[in-house]
Amino acid sequence: MKALRAPLRARDPGAAPDRGFGARLMTPLLLGAVLNPLNSTMIATGLVAVGRDFGTGPSGTGWLLSSLYLTSAVGQPVMGRLADSLGPRRVFLAGLAVVCAGGVLGTLAPAFGWLIAARVLLGLGTSAAYPAAMAMLRAESLRTGRPAPRPVMGRLSLAALGSAALGPTLGGLLTATTGWRGIFAVNVPLALLALAVALPWLPHDRGRPGITAGAPGAEDPQRGPAEPQQGPVQPQQPSGSPSDAAPPRGALLRTYLRHGLTYLAIYCALYGYAQWLEEARGCSSFQAGLVMLPMSLAAAVCSLLGARTKGLRAPLTTAAALLAAGSGILVTAGGGTPLAALLIASALFGVPQGLASTGNQAAVYAQAPPDRVGSAAGLQRTAQYTSAMAATGLLALCFGQRASDAGLHRLTAVTGALSLVLLVLTATDRALRARTRT
């Protein structure tokens, strides 16, 4: 009977129209989802230019990376919890306003310390989008009585992943044409555009704080308060939802660990590779961005493929194996390495981004309690950004004041070892045998 309730409500002439998972819901969510990953990677091809202007090397500019990641690591679960309790729309809009402030501050920053402050604001503001989006998708799933389709989840992952992968190329283009300040300035129009479509299109947070729109007990303005129920209130699940048979908590913790290890290897390669191309290989910031373009394209294509995959184990195992292959190429790279080999290595680090991002996102959505999806999504990103901070520490240890061939070899030896550990953890995780539903 529960499975029939949502369709019957949808046919009620007094009920709100069934928008489902259409463009009006997804457009603002996708625009917001690009901001955090874009700011995470766009700075990669601007670090050398910032360091020259302020007289600091990789150990100093690393603070621009770790400041955003530290803020994001703390901010993502906090924003997710606020989205679950206060309403995802409120949190989403507030985050966009903070992004605008961070973009303005970074554009006008007169000293290096102001840049770090701007990155903190950007980390805080952009942390709201992803957990709020996941909470809204869950609310829409409860309202319509059906789980969020896997392709819809794939679009959210593609928006985040594609922007992260394109970040180095865009950052190189902005640095070459407008200077590194353009990397901060671009946040202002992007956030304003997201606000312009979010205000009229995102569903309002209904009911009292702590009740998400579409959740049991939420007040519908067309029908009045929900009728009280006798006994303990149990969250209603859409028929066929992955949460109907949620795995134990250990499965979710293993997903966080797997996601964190994957991105530790990816971020080491992303930032280390970009700086090595500029300082050891002699590329300009724009040329370095072009060499890393196959990473962007491979990540985007594979995120679409990953969104169409029903299983979890195969794509995640493939991602770990390809990370090891990419590390194997770069661990021997030097000044005489053919350009084709460098492009292949770039692509080998792009494919795992697409497969791991969609696979782990689907795992979190399936394994998290239904009323804590926002918090769980935030913790997934915390695992990712904790790894990013660890990557900046490894960069400083391996490179010191300048990226060199020997430093790249040390760094990619570490990523290769991490990839092998990840391969074993993924292949032996029994929770990944389940197939996700569309």
Number of C-alpha atoms within 10 A of each C-alpha: 5 11 14 11 13 18 15 12 17 16 12 10 9 10 14 14 11 14 12 17 15 10 12 16 20 21 17 23 26 21 20 30 27 25 28 25 21 25 25 26 23 26 26 27 34 28 26 23 18 21 17 11 11 12 12 17 19 20 17 17 24 21 20 23 25 24 21 28 30 20 22 30 27 19 23 32 23 20 30 31 26 21 32 26 18 20 25 33 25 15 23 28 21 16 25 29 16 18 29 22 17 26 27 17 21 26 20 14 17 10 11 20 12 15 24 21 18 26 28 22 25 32 30 27 30 32 36 35 31 29 33 34 28 28 28 28 25 27 25 24 23 25 24 22 26 20 22 24 15 18 18 16 18 25 19 26 29 28 22 24 27 26 25 26 30 24 27 33 27 25 29 27 24 23 23 18 11 11 15 24 19 19 25 27 20 17 24 18 12 19 25 15 15 21 21 12 16 23 13 11 15 19 17 14 21 19 21 14 14 18 21 29 26 22 22 18 18 20 20 15 11 10 10 10 12 12 10 8 9 6 6 6 10 8 13 16 22 23 17 14 21 24 17 15 10 16 18 11 12 11 19 22 15 15 24 24 17 24 24 22 22 28 24 27 27 23 24 24 26 23 22 26 25 26 28 22 25 20 16 16 18 13 17 16 27 22 19 24 27 20 23 28 22 23 30 27 19 22 30 27 16 23 31 18 16 26 26 14 21 17 18 23 20 16 24 28 20 17 28 31 19 21 30 24 16 24 29 17 18 24 20 14 19 18 11 7 13 10 10 10 14 21 16 17 26 26 23 24 29 32 26 28 30 32 30 26 26 31 29 22 23 23 24 20 25 22 25 22 18 23 19 20 28 34 26 26 26 29 24 26 26 25 22 24 27 21 26 28 23 15 27 25 16 18 26 21 14 21 23 15 14 16 24 22 20 14 20 27 21 18 26 27 18 18 28 23 15 19 26 15 16 25 22 13 16 24 16 12 13 11 19 21 13 15 14 19 16 18
